[in-house]
Amino acid sequence: MASESPRIGVVSFADSRVDQALMTEAHAYIRDSHLGLARDLTARGFRVLDPLSDASDPTSSFTPITSLAQREAAIRRLQQDGVEALVVGCWRWSEPMPVVDLVRRLNVPVALYGHRNADWSGFGGITAVGAALWEVAPNGSALVHPRILDDVDELAGWARGAAAYQRLRTSRLLLWGGTICMGMEHLPDDISRLKAWLVGDILAEGQYYLIKRAEAFLQDGTEIQAFLNWLQAGGTRIVYDEKMLTPESLSRQVALYLAAEQRLDEIGREDIAGVSILCQKELAVEYGVTPCFIPALLPFAENHRGEKVPMPTVCEGDIKSLITSVLMSYIAPETPAQFGDLREIGGAPNWVVIANCGGSSLFYAANSNRARDVLPNVTLQHQIHGASGASITFKGKATRATVARLCRVRGQYWMHLGVGQATEVTDEIMARRKWAREWPTVVVDLGVDSGDFARVAASNHYCLVPGDYAREISYACSQAGIPVLRIDSPEGIAEAVAAMTGCREDVKWT
C-alpha cells in the first residue's frame, strides 16, 4: 500500500480587469498569500503541486490566473502530476466562472481558502466563488467544497481526508475466501455499487491460493524456522500445549502468513490497498489451523526479512471494516489500523473493547512499528476457535484514538465515528473476562456507556487508529456523500439511533 504524500494542487486567480487601480499591489498580495499557503502545506507533509510557479524560483515566476490560456496550462500540468485534491486561493474578488470551469474539468475534491483581510476583500471572493460552485454544481466536489479562512490546520485536515477519498476511489481490495462468514449478514456488501462511487475494485480468490503455497513452505521448512527464530530472538513468549498450540500447528500458521506475503508479491502488492482473510470454517476447521498470523503481521512494518509496508487486514470477509481500515491507513499511513471484535469487560461502563479472536496488528502491542519494541510484549498461546493454532496475545497501550466503521441500514451508508482515550490494558483487566483472555486487546473510553453503545453498534467489528482523525475522516465522508454519526457522546448516540432507525424527520424509508 503506497504511503506517498498526498498530492495537493494550489491555484490562485486574479481579476482580469488589468486596468484596475492597485492592480500591481493586488497581484503582489495574491502572490505572497499563494506562496505562503504552498509553504505551509509543504511544511505539513503534503506534496504541493503549483502550476503557477517555477519550483526553482517561485517568487519571481509566479503569476495568478487571469486568462483562458493560463487556465488551460494549469489544468494540463495538474492532471499530468496526478493531483488528488485542489485548493483555490480566494485572496480577493475574481470572476467565479473560470474557477467553476477548473473544478469541473479536474473533477477532484476542492476547497476554497482565504484570509480575513478587509483591505483586499477575500471574504467577497470566497463567497462569490463558492456561490457559483453551488449554482452550477458541475460535480459532487463542487457541492461539498469547504470554505476555510486563516486556518491552515483545518485545511490540512480537509486535504488529508479528501486525498484519502480519492485514493480509496481507485483502490483494489482483495478478499481471500470471499465474504459473509458464519451467517453475519452485515459483513458483505453490494460490490458493484461500491465500485461505482467508493472503491476501485474488489477482488476475490479462494483460500486454496494460500493453502497451496503454505504447503510448499512446510515442505521446505527453512523460512518458517527463520521466522520463528526472529520471534524468539525478539522476546516473544511461546506457550505450547498438547492440543491447540503445538510446534506443528504453529508452523502451519506461519506458513499461511508466508503464503499471504508471497501471494501479494505475485499479484503486485502495490496494486492492493487492503486484504481480508475469511478463515471460518475453511481454514480454521477444514484445513485445521487458524490463519491468525495474517491479520497480525500483514498490517505491521517488519518481519524476519526486515522492514516492509503494512497492509490493512481484516477477517471474516468484512468489506465495510476493510474499507474503513484502508481509509484510515490512507489518512495516517505511518500507523496501521486496528481491527477487531467488540467485547465487554466489567467494571468500566465507558470502555469499548476491540479484541480480535486470534490476531490483529502487532503495532498495538507497543504502539510502535519496530519489532524490538513490540515482540517482547507478545505471547503465543492456545487459540479458543478452530481445530488448532495460536492466539497472538498482547495488551494495548494508552493513547488518544479514533474509532470508526462504515455501516449500512436499508441500503443507506453511514460512518460511525468517535474519538476517545485508549487505556493501558493490564493483567487485571484481561482477567475480568471468563473467556477470550488470549485475544489481543485494545480498550478505549469513548465517553458513552456500553449499554448505550450497544443500541447503535452496526457490527460486532470496529476499527481504530491512534490519534484524533475525526476531522479527516469527516471530510473524506463528505466527499463520498456518507453522513457521519458521532458515537462518542450520549447525544451523538441518541442522534445516531434516530437517524439509522428512521425516527428522524429528514430520513425517509421506502
C-alpha positions in Angstrom: 0.0 0.0 0.0 1.5 3.3 -1.1 2.4 5.9 1.6 3.3 8.7 -0.8 2.4 12.2 0.4 -1.0 13.5 -0.7 -0.7 15.5 -4.0 -2.5 18.8 -3.4 -2.8 21.4 -6.1 -2.8 25.1 -5.2 -4.0 27.7 -7.7 -5.0 31.4 -7.3 -7.0 33.6 -9.7 -7.0 37.4 -10.2 -9.4 39.9 -11.6 -8.9 40.0 -15.4 -9.6 43.8 -15.4 -5.9 44.7 -15.5 -6.6 48.4 -15.7 -8.0 48.5 -12.1 -6.4 50.7 -9.5 -4.0 49.0 -7.2 -3.6 46.0 -9.6 0.2 45.8 -9.1 -0.3 45.8 -5.3 -3.1 43.3 -5.6 -1.0 40.9 -7.6 1.8 41.2 -5.1 -0.7 40.4 -2.3 -2.0 37.4 -4.1 1.5 36.2 -4.8 2.6 36.4 -1.2 -0.6 34.7 0.0 -0.4 31.9 -2.6 3.3 31.2 -1.9 2.8 31.3 1.9 0.0 28.8 1.6 2.1 26.5 -0.5 4.9 26.7 2.1 2.5 26.0 4.9 1.1 22.9 3.2 4.6 21.6 2.3 5.6 22.0 5.9 2.7 19.8 6.9 3.9 16.9 4.7 1.9 17.5 1.5 3.4 17.3 -2.0 2.2 20.7 -3.3 1.5 21.0 -7.0 1.8 24.6 -8.0 1.2 25.0 -11.7 1.6 28.8 -11.5 5.2 28.9 -10.2 8.6 27.7 -11.3 9.9 25.4 -8.5 13.4 26.8 -8.9 12.4 30.4 -8.3 8.6 30.6 -7.4 8.8 34.1 -6.1 10.0 35.7 -9.3 8.0 33.5 -11.7 4.5 33.5 -10.0 1.6 35.0 -11.8 -2.1 34.4 -10.9 -4.5 33.0 -13.4 -6.3 35.7 -15.4 -6.6 34.2 -18.9 -8.0 31.1 -20.6 -4.5 30.1 -21.8 -3.2 30.2 -18.2 -6.1 28.1 -17.0 -5.6 25.5 -19.8 -1.9 25.3 -18.9 -2.7 24.8 -15.2 -5.2 22.1 -15.9 -2.8 20.1 -18.1 0.0 20.4 -15.5 -2.1 19.4 -12.6 -3.6 16.4 -14.5 -0.1 15.3 -15.6 1.2 15.5 -12.0 -1.8 13.4 -10.7 -3.5 16.0 -8.5 -5.6 14.4 -5.8 -7.2 17.5 -4.3 -7.3 21.2 -5.2 -7.1 24.3 -3.0 -8.2 27.5 -4.7 -6.8 30.7 -3.1 -9.6 33.3 -2.8 -7.4 36.2 -1.7 -9.7 38.9 -3.3 -12.6 39.0 -5.7 -12.1 37.4 -9.2 -14.5 36.1 -11.8 -16.1 32.9 -10.4 -16.8 31.1 -13.7 -13.1 30.4 -14.5 -12.8 28.6 -11.1 -16.0 26.6 -11.8 -14.5 25.5 -15.2 -11.3 24.5 -13.5 -13.2 22.5 -10.9 -15.4 20.9 -13.5 -12.5 19.7 -15.7 -10.2 18.5 -12.9 -13.1 16.7 -11.1 -11.2 16.3 -7.8 -12.1 17.5 -4.3 -11.8 21.3 -4.0 -11.5 23.7 -1.1 -11.7 27.5 -1.1 -9.2 29.2 1.2 -8.7 32.9 2.0 -7.6 35.4 4.6 -9.7 37.6 7.0 -8.2 40.8 5.4 -10.7 43.7 4.9 -8.1 45.6 2.7 -8.4 43.0 -0.1 -11.9 41.6 0.3 -11.0 37.9 0.3 -14.3 37.4 2.0 -16.1 38.7 -1.0 -14.1 36.4 -3.3 -14.6 33.2 -1.4 -18.4 33.8 -1.1 -18.7 34.7 -4.8 -16.8 31.6 -6.0 -18.5 29.3 -3.5 -21.9 30.5 -4.6 -21.0 29.9 -8.2 -19.9 26.3 -7.5 -23.2 25.7 -5.8 -25.2 27.3 -8.5 -23.6 25.5 -11.4 -22.8 22.3 -9.4 -20.6 20.7 -12.1 -19.8 17.7 -9.9 -20.2 16.4 -6.4 -16.9 18.0 -5.2 -18.3 21.5 -6.1 -21.3 20.9 -4.0 -19.4 19.8 -0.8 -16.5 22.2 -1.0 -15.4 23.7 2.3 -14.6 27.4 2.7 -11.8 28.0 5.2 -10.4 31.3 6.4 -7.0 31.6 8.1 -6.9 28.1 9.4 -4.2 26.0 7.7 -4.6 23.2 10.2 -8.3 22.8 9.2 -7.3 23.0 5.6 -4.6 20.3 6.1 -7.3 18.1 7.7 -9.5 18.5 4.7 -6.6 17.8 2.3 -5.7 14.6 4.1 -9.3 13.4 4.1 -10.1 14.5 0.5 -6.9 12.9 -0.9 -7.6 9.7 1.1 -11.1 9.5 -0.5 -9.6 10.0 -4.0 -7.1 7.1 -3.3 -9.9 4.9 -2.0 -11.9 5.5 -5.2 -9.2 3.9 -7.2 -8.1 1.3 -4.6 -8.2 -2.5 -5.2 -9.2 -4.7 -2.2 -8.6 -8.4 -2.0 -10.9 -11.0 -0.3 -9.2 -14.3 0.4 -12.1 -16.8 0.7 -14.8 -14.2 -0.3 -17.2 -12.6 2.1 -20.1 -13.4 4.6 -18.7 -15.5 7.4 -20.8 -17.6 9.9 -24.1 -16.1 8.7 -23.1 -12.5 9.6 -25.1 -10.6 7.0 -23.6 -7.2 8.0 -20.2 -8.2 6.6 -20.8 -8.4 2.9 -22.0 -5.5 0.7 -23.2 -4.5 -2.7 -19.9 -4.8 -4.5 -21.0 -3.4 -7.8 -22.5 -0.4 -6.1 -19.3 0.2 -4.1 -17.2 0.2 -7.3 -19.4 2.9 -8.7 -18.6 5.5 -6.1 -16.3 4.4 -3.2 -13.7 1.9 -4.2 -11.9 1.0 -7.5 -12.3 -2.8 -7.4 -12.9 -5.7 -5.0 -11.2 -9.0 -6.0 -11.9 -12.4 -4.5 -10.0 -15.6 -4.7 -10.2 -18.9 -2.8 -8.1 -19.6 0.2 -6.6 -22.5 -1.6 -4.2 -20.0 -3.2 -2.8 -19.7 0.3 -3.0 -23.4 1.3 -1.0 -24.5 -1.8 1.8 -22.0 -1.1 1.7 -22.8 2.6 2.3 -26.5 1.9 5.3 -25.6 -0.1 6.7 -23.6 2.8 6.0 -26.5 5.1 7.8 -29.0 2.9 10.9 -26.9 2.9 10.7 -25.5 6.4 13.7 -23.2 6.1 11.8 -19.9 6.1 9.3 -21.0 8.7 12.2 -21.6 11.1 13.8 -18.3 10.2 10.5 -16.6 11.1 10.2 -18.5 14.4 13.9 -17.6 15.3 13.0 -13.9 14.7 10.1 -14.1 17.0 12.0 -15.8 19.8 15.1 -13.6 19.4 12.8 -10.6 19.7 11.5 -11.8 23.0 8.1 -13.4 22.1 6.9 -15.9 24.6 5.5 -19.2 23.2 3.4 -21.4 25.4 2.9 -24.8 23.8 0.2 -27.2 24.9 -0.9 -30.7 23.9 -3.8 -29.8 21.6 -4.2 -26.2 20.2 -0.7 -24.8 20.1 1.8 -27.4 19.1 5.0 -27.0 17.0 3.2 -28.5 14.1 0.1 -26.1 14.3 2.4 -23.1 14.8 4.4 -24.0 11.7 1.3 -24.3 9.7 0.1 -20.8 10.9 3.4 -19.3 10.0 3.3 -21.0 6.6 -0.1 -19.4 5.9 1.3 -16.0 6.7 4.3 -16.5 4.5 2.0 -17.7 1.7 -0.1 -14.5 2.0 3.1 -12.4 1.7 4.1 -14.4 -1.4 0.7 -14.1 -3.0 0.7 -10.4 -2.6 4.1 -10.2 -4.3 2.8 -12.3 -7.2 -0.2 -10.1 -7.6 1.8 -6.9 -7.1 1.3 -5.6 -3.6 1.5 -2.0 -4.8 -1.8 -2.7 -6.6 -3.6 -3.9 -3.4 -4.8 -1.5 -0.8 -6.1 -4.0 1.8 -7.0 -7.6 2.3 -9.4 -9.8 4.2 -9.0 -13.4 5.2 -12.2 -15.4 5.6 -10.8 -18.1 8.0 -14.1 -19.6 9.3 -14.6 -22.5 8.7 -12.5 -23.4 5.7 -9.1 -22.8 7.3 -9.9 -22.9 11.0 -11.6 -26.2 10.8 -11.2 -28.0 7.4 -7.5 -27.1 7.0 -7.1 -27.5 10.7 -5.5 -24.2 11.8 -6.5 -20.6 12.2 -4.7 -18.0 10.0 -4.1 -15.5 12.8 -0.6 -14.5 11.8 -2.1 -12.9 8.6 -4.0 -10.1 10.5 -1.2 -9.8 13.0 1.8 -9.5 10.6 0.5 -8.1 7.3 -0.5 -4.8 9.0 2.9 -4.4 10.6 6.0 -2.7 9.4 8.6 -5.5 10.0 9.1 -9.3 9.7 12.0 -11.6 9.7 13.1 -10.2 6.3 13.3 -6.6 7.6 11.2 -3.5 7.0 8.0 -3.7 4.9 5.0 -1.6 4.1 2.0 -2.5 6.4 -1.1 -3.9 4.6 -4.5 -3.2 6.1 -6.0 -6.5 7.0 -9.4 -7.7 8.4 -11.0 -11.0 9.0 -14.2 -12.9 8.0 -14.8 -11.1 4.7 -15.9 -7.9 6.4 -16.0 -5.5 3.5 -17.1 -2.4 5.4 -14.4 -2.8 8.0 -11.8 -3.3 5.2 -12.9 -0.1 3.6 -12.7 1.7 6.9 -9.2 0.3 7.6 -8.0 1.3 4.2 -9.4 4.8 4.5 -7.7 5.2 7.9 -4.4 4.0 6.5 -4.5 6.5 3.7 -5.1 9.3 6.2 -2.5 8.0 8.7 -0.1 5.8 6.6 2.5 5.6 9.3 0.1 3.7 11.6 -1.7 0.5 10.6 -5.4 0.5 11.5 -6.6 -1.9 14.2 -9.4 -4.3 13.5 -11.3 -6.4 16.0 -14.4 -7.7 17.6 -16.4 -5.7 20.2 -16.1 -7.2 23.6 -17.2 -6.2 27.1 -15.2 -6.0 30.3 -17.0 -5.5 33.6 -16.2 -2.6 35.9 -15.9 0.3 33.5 -19.2 1.1 31.7 -17.5 3.6 29.3 -15.0 1.1 27.9 -15.3 -0.2 24.4 -13.1 -3.3 23.9 -11.7 -4.1 20.5 -10.2 -7.6 20.7 -9.8 -9.8 17.7 -10.2 -13.6 18.1 -6.6 -14.6 17.5 -4.6 -11.8 15.7 -4.5 -8.1 15.0 -1.8 -5.7 14.1 1.3 -6.2 16.3 1.7 -2.4 16.2 -0.7 -2.2 19.1 1.4 -4.3 21.5 3.6 -1.2 22.0 2.1 1.5 19.7 5.3 1.0 17.6 6.2 -0.1 14.1 9.5 -1.6 15.4 9.8 -5.3 16.2 12.3 -4.6 19.0 9.5 -2.7 20.9 6.7 -5.0 20.1 7.9 -8.6 20.3 8.7 -8.6 24.0 5.1 -7.8 24.7 3.7 -10.6 22.6 2.7 -14.1 23.8 1.7 -17.0 21.6 -0.8 -19.3 23.4 -3.7 -21.5 22.6 -6.5 -20.3 20.4 -10.1 -20.9 21.5 -11.5 -21.3 18.0 -10.9 -23.8 15.2 -9.1 -27.1 15.3 -5.7 -25.8 16.4 -3.5 -22.8 16.4 -2.0 -19.9 18.4 -3.6 -16.7 19.5 -1.2 -13.8 19.2 -1.8 -12.1 22.6 -0.9 -8.6 23.6 -2.3 -5.9 25.8 -2.9 -2.4 24.3 -1.3 0.8 25.4 -2.6 4.2 26.4 -3.1 6.7 23.6 -5.7 9.1 22.1 -7.6 7.1 19.5 -10.2 7.3 16.7 -12.8 4.6 16.4 -14.8 4.2 13.2 -16.7 1.8 11.0 -18.7 2.1 7.8 -22.1 0.7 8.2 -25.4 0.3 6.2 -29.0 0.3 7.2 -31.6 -0.5 4.4 -29.1 0.5 1.8 -28.1 3.8 3.4 -24.5 4.1 4.3 -23.3 5.8 7.5 -19.9 6.3 9.1 -19.8 5.7 12.8 -17.0 7.9 14.3 -15.7 8.7 17.7 -12.5 9.9 19.5 -11.6 8.6 22.9 -8.8 7.6 25.2 -7.3 4.1 24.9 -6.2 2.9 28.3 -3.3 0.7 29.4 -4.6 -2.9 29.3 -3.4 -4.7 32.5 -3.4 -8.3 33.6 -6.2 -7.4 35.9 -8.3 -6.1 33.1 -7.7 -9.2 31.0 -8.5 -11.4 33.9 -12.0 -10.0 34.2 -13.1 -12.0 31.1 -14.0 -15.6 31.7 -13.1 -16.4 28.1 -11.2 -14.7 25.3 -8.4 -13.7 27.7 -6.0 -14.9 25.0 -7.2 -12.3 22.4 -5.1 -9.3 21.5 -7.0 -6.5 23.2 -7.3 -2.7 23.0 -9.6 -0.8 25.3 -10.9 2.7 24.6 -13.1 5.1 26.6 -15.5 6.9 24.2 -17.3 8.6 27.0 -20.5 6.6 26.4 -22.0 3.8 28.5 -21.5 0.4 26.9 -25.3 -0.2 27.1 -25.9 3.0 25.1 -23.2 1.9 22.6 -24.9 -1.4 22.2 -28.1 0.5 21.0 -26.3 1.9 17.9 -23.5 -0.6 17.1 -23.9 -1.6 13.5 -21.5 -4.5 13.7 -19.5 -6.6 16.2 -16.4 -5.3 14.3 -14.9 -1.8 14.6 -11.6 -0.2 13.6 -9.2 2.1 15.5 -6.2 4.2 14.8 -4.1 6.2 17.3 -4.6 10.0 17.2 -7.6 12.3 16.6 -8.5 11.9 12.9 -12.2 12.8 13.2 -11.8 15.9 11.0 -10.0 14.0 8.2 -12.5 11.1 8.2 -15.4 13.5 8.3 -14.1 15.4 5.2 -13.5 12.1 3.4 -17.0 11.1 4.1 -18.3 14.5 3.0 -16.7 13.9 -0.4 -18.2 10.4 -0.6 -21.7 11.6 0.5 -21.6 9.4 3.6 -23.3 11.0 6.7 -21.1 10.9 9.8 -22.7 9.8 13.1 -20.7 10.5 16.3 -20.6 7.7 18.8 -18.5 9.5 21.4 -21.2 11.2 23.4 -24.7 10.3 24.7 -26.2 13.0 22.5 -24.4 11.5 19.5 -25.6 8.0 20.3 -29.2 9.3 20.5 -28.9 11.1 17.2 -27.3 8.0 15.6 -30.1 5.7 16.8 -32.7 8.2 15.5 -31.1 8.6 12.1 -30.4 4.9 11.5 -33.8 3.7 12.5 -35.7 6.3 10.5 -37.1 8.1 13.5 -35.6 11.4 12.3 -37.8 13.6 10.1 -35.2 14.1 7.4 -34.7 10.4 6.9 -37.4 8.7 4.8 -37.6 5.0 4.4 -39.2 3.4 1.3 
